[in-house]
């Protein structure tokens, strides 16, 4: 799943979970679960979304490729406007170390969020929350609420917590949940409230001494 990075985590967690999707009416094989795009029969806008997702997973390059391309483009542009290659390299190196504090903050947000979400107390909380909804609609609403709430605390926690919560709900057999809607709801913390929380980029930069 080369195209699935951080933002694709809830969907990736679902695909790795022990659920039976619409794979031609049977459970997915090990190779389908880990490597191949799901064979899902959809029509209209849903079908377009599934086909686009499958194409992106197969052909869209990793984010590192874009980062390297941006570095090359900026370096070439800098040399074209008169900077020497040595000065360009020096400015790039100085800029990297000037941002190392912020870089480490973002790394700790991501790692810390995963560690907390994967801890035993939070796993018990996830199990309890996953057992609360009485139907599919309330399950999606609960995922959305907890995703946005945890996003205010830590966007890394929100991403992992939501993915684990959706997977746990997928294991329930007593309610019918739209897993696509639940996965989308799991992104709301990262897409709606994280910038207002204490782990946002602005908050981390304001916390720096310089």
C-alpha positions in Angstrom: 0.0 0.0 0.0 2.6 2.5 -1.1 0.1 5.4 -1.5 -1.3 5.1 2.0 0.7 7.2 4.4 -0.5 8.9 7.6 -3.7 10.1 6.2 -4.7 6.7 5.0 -4.2 5.0 8.3 -7.8 4.3 9.4 -8.5 2.8 5.9 -5.3 0.8 6.2 -6.2 -0.4 9.7 -9.6 -1.5 8.4 -8.1 -3.5 5.6 -5.7 -5.2 7.9 -8.5 -6.1 10.4 -10.5 -9.3 10.4 -13.6 -8.1 8.6 -15.5 -9.4 5.7 -16.1 -6.7 3.1 -17.8 -6.9 -0.3 -15.1 -9.1 -1.9 -17.4 -10.8 -4.3 -19.4 -12.1 -1.2 -16.4 -13.9 0.4 -13.7 -13.1 2.8 -10.5 -11.5 1.4 -7.4 -13.7 1.0 -4.2 -12.8 2.7 -2.7 -11.4 -0.6 -5.9 -9.3 -1.2 -5.8 -7.9 2.4 -2.2 -6.8 2.3 -1.4 -6.0 -1.4 -4.3 -5.7 -3.8 -7.0 -2.9 -3.9 -10.3 -4.2 -2.7 -12.8 -5.5 -5.3 -15.9 -3.6 -4.3 -18.9 -3.2 -6.4 -20.1 0.4 -6.3 -22.0 2.7 -8.6 -22.2 6.4 -9.2 -20.1 8.7 -7.0 -19.2 5.8 -4.6 -17.8 3.8 -7.6 -15.8 6.8 -8.8 -14.4 7.2 -5.3 -13.4 3.6 -5.0 -11.7 3.5 -8.5 -9.8 6.7 -7.7 -8.7 5.3 -4.4 -7.5 2.1 -6.0 -5.6 4.0 -8.7 -4.0 6.2 -6.2 -2.8 3.3 -4.1 -1.3 1.6 -7.1 0.3 4.6 -8.9 0.7 7.6 -6.5 4.3 7.8 -5.3 5.3 8.2 -1.7 5.5 11.6 -0.1 9.3 11.4 0.1 9.5 11.6 -3.7 7.7 14.9 -3.6 10.0 16.2 -0.8 13.1 15.3 -2.8 11.6 16.9 -6.0 10.9 20.1 -4.2 14.5 20.2 -2.8 15.9 19.8 -6.4 13.6 22.4 -7.9 14.4 25.0 -5.2 18.1 24.3 -5.5 18.1 24.7 -9.3 16.0 27.9 -9.1 18.4 29.3 -6.5 21.4 28.6 -8.8 19.5 30.1 -11.8 19.0 33.5 -10.0 22.7 33.8 -9.2 23.5 31.8 -6.0 26.5 29.5 -6.2 26.0 25.8 -5.6 28.2 26.0 -2.4 26.1 28.9 -1.0 22.9 27.1 -1.9 24.0 24.0 -0.1 25.1 26.0 2.9 21.7 27.8 3.1 19.9 24.5 2.8 22.1 23.0 5.7 21.6 26.0 7.9 17.8 26.0 7.3 17.6 22.3 8.2 19.2 22.8 11.6 17.3 26.0 12.3 14.1 23.9 12.0 15.3 21.0 14.0 13.4 22.0 17.2 10.1 22.1 15.3 11.0 18.9 13.5 11.6 17.1 16.8 8.3 18.5 18.2 6.4 17.1 15.3 8.2 13.8 15.6 7.3 13.6 19.3 3.7 14.5 18.6 3.5 11.5 16.1 5.4 9.0 18.2 3.8 10.1 21.5 0.3 9.9 20.0 0.9 6.4 18.8 2.4 5.3 22.2 -0.6 6.7 24.1 -3.2 5.3 21.7 -1.5 1.8 21.8 -1.3 1.7 25.6 -3.4 -0.7 27.7 -5.6 2.0 29.4 -6.4 3.6 26.1 -7.1 0.2 24.5 -9.6 -0.5 27.3 -11.2 2.9 26.6 -11.4 2.1 22.9 -13.1 -1.2 23.6 -15.6 0.5 25.9 -16.3 3.3 23.4 -16.7 0.8 20.5 -19.3 -1.2 22.5 -21.5 1.9 23.2 -23.2 2.6 19.9 -26.5 0.8 19.3 -26.6 1.3 15.5 -24.4 2.3 12.6 -25.3 6.0 12.6 -24.4 6.6 16.2 -21.2 4.6 15.7 -20.1 7.1 12.9 -21.1 10.1 15.1 -19.1 8.7 18.0 -16.0 8.2 15.8 -16.3 11.8 14.5 -16.7 13.2 18.0 -13.8 11.3 19.6 -11.6 12.0 16.6 -12.2 15.8 16.8 -11.9 15.8 20.6 -8.6 13.9 20.6 -7.4 16.1 17.8 -7.5 19.0 20.2 -5.1 17.2 22.5 -2.8 15.6 20.0 -3.3 15.1 16.3 -1.1 12.0 16.3 -3.2 10.5 19.0 -6.3 11.4 17.1 -5.1 9.6 14.0 -4.1 6.3 15.7 -7.0 6.4 18.2 -9.6 6.8 15.5 -8.1 4.0 13.3 -8.1 1.6 16.2 -11.6 2.6 17.2 -13.0 2.1 13.7 -11.3 -1.3 13.5 -12.8 -2.3 16.9 -16.2 -1.3 15.7 -15.7 -3.4 12.5 -15.3 -6.4 14.7 -18.8 -6.1 16.1 -21.4 -8.3 14.5 -24.5 -7.0 16.3 -24.6 -3.7 14.4 -24.2 -2.8 10.8 -21.7 0.1 10.2 -20.9 1.9 7.0 -17.1 1.4 7.3 -16.4 4.0 4.6 -18.3 6.6 6.6 -16.6 5.6 9.8 -13.2 5.8 8.2 -13.9 9.2 6.9 -15.2 10.3 10.3 -11.8 9.2 11.7 -10.1 11.9 9.7 -12.1 14.8 11.2 -9.7 15.3 14.1 -6.8 15.8 11.7 -8.9 17.8 9.2 -11.1 19.9 11.5 -9.8 20.5 15.0 -6.1 19.8 15.2 -5.1 23.3 14.2 -7.0 24.6 17.2 -5.3 22.2 19.6 -2.1 22.3 21.7 -0.2 20.1 19.2 -0.8 22.3 16.2 2.1 23.8 14.3 1.3 27.3 15.5 1.2 26.2 19.1 4.5 24.3 18.8 6.3 27.3 17.3 4.9 29.6 20.0 6.3 27.2 22.6 9.8 27.7 21.3 12.2 30.0 23.1 13.3 31.8 20.0 
